[in-house]
Amino acid sequence: MKDLNKYRGIFPAFYACYDEKGAFSAERTRAFTRYLIDKGVTGLYVGGSSGECIYQSVAERRQLLENVMAEAKGKLVVIAHVACNNTADSRELAAHAESLGVDAIAAIPPIYFHLPPYAIARYWNDISDAAPHTDFIIYNIPQLAGVALSPALLREMLKNPRVIGVKNSSMPVQDIEMWRDEGALVFNGPDEQLLSGLAAGAIGGIGGTYAAMPELYLAIYRLFHEGQIARAREIQDACCHAIYKMCSCKGNMYAVIKGILREQGGPDIGGVRAPLCDLQPEDLPTVKELAAEIGALVKKYG
């Protein structure tokens, strides 16, 4: 019998960790993993959008997961996103992830060419077959992937006993209700609606800004389950305002978050990889403001 309760909680999306020259850094990856373990999060979502996966080689993605698992295995739950834009590389990463002992693998659909549902199902099942002893999570992010999960496609995928759920990053909260109604576990994706997602039946959240303020998202999750909705809504609103400010910068949001981490005294994990826009000089005042604001919020709510 599978232990699916381990997936209940808060999963920061792991960021790419680079050295000063923009190359993958094993040392910084391990330091960032330790940092998040110490924050008390449920688990990590490694190698996804927030990890700049589409700008990394298969070799780099293998190195990333190896170094995360060297620190995290047995300490928290690890979900490894293994999708590439071709089946062979995706299967290689899936088999590699299983060999390291991850709890689950995840995959977006193939992007660019709009494949029919049966081809997407074959792609996901081929990936899952490469990791036959590992749970599989569908990653639904239609605004970036260009194709949306449907109830019919989910029903087809749930015929695979390894498929346990959906990381849902579409904006409609109704989607969470639909996937749950089909029998899938659902992780809320959009950070701005964690509270709403939990109310709709999500078992937890996987989020791109969680690592910048994990204490706040952990508090939302805890307060929701304690029935303290008004207090949880206060924190959710505060997180939303911080996200809006992050997105107001000229540099890419993940470059901004990495700047906030440094300003907070967290690990230096470098910048972002081109063609993403790195932190710009005019962003620095906002980064400092955000670091101070998040610190004050953590003291108040965390």
N, C-alpha and C positions, 0 to 999 in steps of 0.2 A: 504493500500500500504506500503510495507516494505521500511524503510529508509536504503538503502545499502550504501549510501555515507559515513556513519559513519565509514565504514571499510577502508577508504582510508587513508593511512599513515604508520606510523612506530610503530610496536608492539614488544617491547622487550620480549623475552621468559623469564619467571620468574624463578629464581634459587631457589633451595631448601634452606631453612634457618634452620640451626641447632644450638643447644647450644654447650657448651664446651665438653659435653659428647656425642655429635652426635645425640641427640634426637631432634625432631621437636621443633622449638621455635616460639611461637605465637608472642612474643615481637619483635623478629628480622624480622619476616615476615611482621609485620605492619610497622616497620621502613623502610624496603626495599621498600614496596609499596609507602610510603610517598616520599621516595627518588626519585623514578621513576616518580611519579606524578609531582614533582617539576621540573623535567627535561623537561616537556612539550611534552611527547610522546602521540601518539594517543590513545594507549591502551596497554593492557597486555595479553600475552598468558600464561596461568597458567596451570601447571601440565603436561607439555610435556617432551620431551627428556632432555632439559636443566634443567628441574626441577627434574630429577632423578626419574621419576614416577614409573619406573619398579622396583625400590628398596624400594618403600614405600607401606605401608598398605592402605587399603580403608579408615580406620579411619584417618590416617595421611593426606590423600589427601582431605578428607572432612574438616579437621581442617585448612589445608592450604587455601583452597578456602574461608572458612568462614572468616578467618582473612584478606585475601586480600580484600574481598568484604566489610568488615567493614570499610576499609579506602578508597576504590576506587569507590564504587557504586555511580553513578551520577556524577562522576568526569572524568571518561574516560571509554572507551570501554573495556569490559573484555570477552575474549574467554577462555573457560575452556576445556582443554583436559581431556576427561573422560574415555578413553579406558583402559580396563584391558584385560588380556588374557582369559577372559571368559565373556559371555554375562550378567550373573546375576549381577556381580560386576559393570560392565560398566553401566548397566541400573540404578543401585542404585546411582552411581555418577552422571549420567545424570539428574535423577529426583531431586537430591540434588542441583545440579547446577542451575536448573530452579527455584527451590524454593528460591534461593538466589538472583535471578534476573539478571543472567549473560546475555550478549547480544547473545552469541552463544556458542555451544559446538562443540568439534572436536574429531576425533578418527582416529587412525591408524587402519589398518587391524589386525586381530589376527596374532601373530607371532609364529614361530617354525613349526607347521604343515602348509603345503602349501594347503590352502583351495581353492576349485574352485570358480570362480567369483560369482556364484549364492549364495554360502554360505557366502561369504564376504558381498554381498549386503543384505542378510537376517540379518547378524550381525549388520551392520550399521543401517538398518531400524528398527531393534528391539531397538537399543540404542535411535534412534531418537524418536520412539514412546513413550519412557519413559519421554521425554521432549517435549510434543506436541505443546508448544507455543514458542519454541526456535529455532533459526536458527542453521543449522548443516553444519559443514565444514569437508570435507574429508582431511585427512593428508596423503599425498603421500611421503613416504621416503623409497624407495625400497632397498637402500643399507643397511638399518638396519632392516626393517620389513621382507625382504626376498620375498616380493611380490610387483608388480608394478601395479599402476592404469592403466587401458586401456581406450580408447575412448568408447568401448562398455559398460564397467562397469560404467563409468561416465554417459553415456546416461541413463542406467537403474536407477542409483541413482537420476538423475535429475527428474525422474517421481515423486519423493517425494518432495512436494512443500516446505518443510523446508530446503532442501539441496540448499545452495546458492553458494558454491564454494569449492576451493581446496587450502590447504596449500601445495605448491609444493616444496619439498626438494630434488627432483632428480636433478642431475647436468645439463642435457640438457635443454637449454633455449627453445628449440623447444617444450618441453612438455607444457610450459606456453602457447604457441601459440595454441597447440592442445586443451587444456582444455578451453581456452577462446573461441575458435571456436565452442565448444560444447554449449556455453552459460553460462559457470561458471565464477564467479569472481575468480581471482587467486592471492594468496599471494606468493611473492618470498620467498623461504626458504634459499638457500645457501647465506650466508652473502657476500661471495666473488663476487657474481654476482648481487647484488641489482640493480646497474645501468642497466645492461643488461636485467634483469628481467622487470624493469620498461619500457624499450624500447620495450620489447616483449608484453607489455600489462598488466603486473601485476598492481593491484590497490594499492599495498603497499608491505611491507615486514614484516615478522616475523622472528626474528633472535636470535641466541644463544649468539652472542657477542655484541648485541645492547646495553645491559645494562652497558657494560664496557666503551662505548663511544657513548652514544645516540646522543650527539650533532653532531657528524660526519655523522651519518646515517640520521638524520633530515636534515642536510645540503644537502646531496646527493639528497634526495627526493625533497626538495625545489628547488634546482638548476636545476634538471631535468625538473621540471614543468615550470621553468622560461626560459628554452631553453639554459641554460648555461652548455652545455654538457662537454666542455673541463675542466671547473672548477670542475664539479661533478666527472669527471674521475680522476682528481688529488686526490680527497679525497678518491674515491674508491680504488685507488692504495695504498694509505697510509693505509687504513683499511686492505687491503689484506696483506700487509707486517707485520702489527701488528698481524694478525691472524696466519701467518706463524711462527712468533716468539713465540706466545702462544703455538702452537703445537710442538715446538721444545723442550719444557720442559719435564722433566721426569714425573712430576705429571699430572693428568688429566687436560684437558683444563679448566674445570669449577673450579677446585681448583686454577688454575693459575688466572683466572678472579676474583675469590673471594679475592685472595691476592692483585690483582691490585686495587680492590675497597677499601680495607683497606688502601693501600698505598696512594690512592687518597684522603683519609679522608672521604670516604663513609662509609656506615654501615658495621659492622662486621657481616657477616651471616654464619660464621663457615666454615667448610671444606666440603668434599664430603663423601658420604657413601660407605663403602666397598661393593663390591669388587673394586670400583673405587679407583685409587691411589691418595692419598692426596698430597698436595704440599711438595716437598722435599727440604732439605737445599740447594742443588746445584741450585735450581730454583730461589732462592731469588734475586740474582743479576739481572736476566732477568725480574723478576716481577718489581723491582725498575726501570729498564730501560724502561719497557713498560709504567709504570705509568707516568714517566717523558715525554716520547715521545707522549703519548696520550694527556697529558696536554698541550704540545706545539702545537699539531695539533688542539686542541680545540680553543686555543687562536688565531691560524692562520685562521681557517676555520669556527669555530662554531659561 
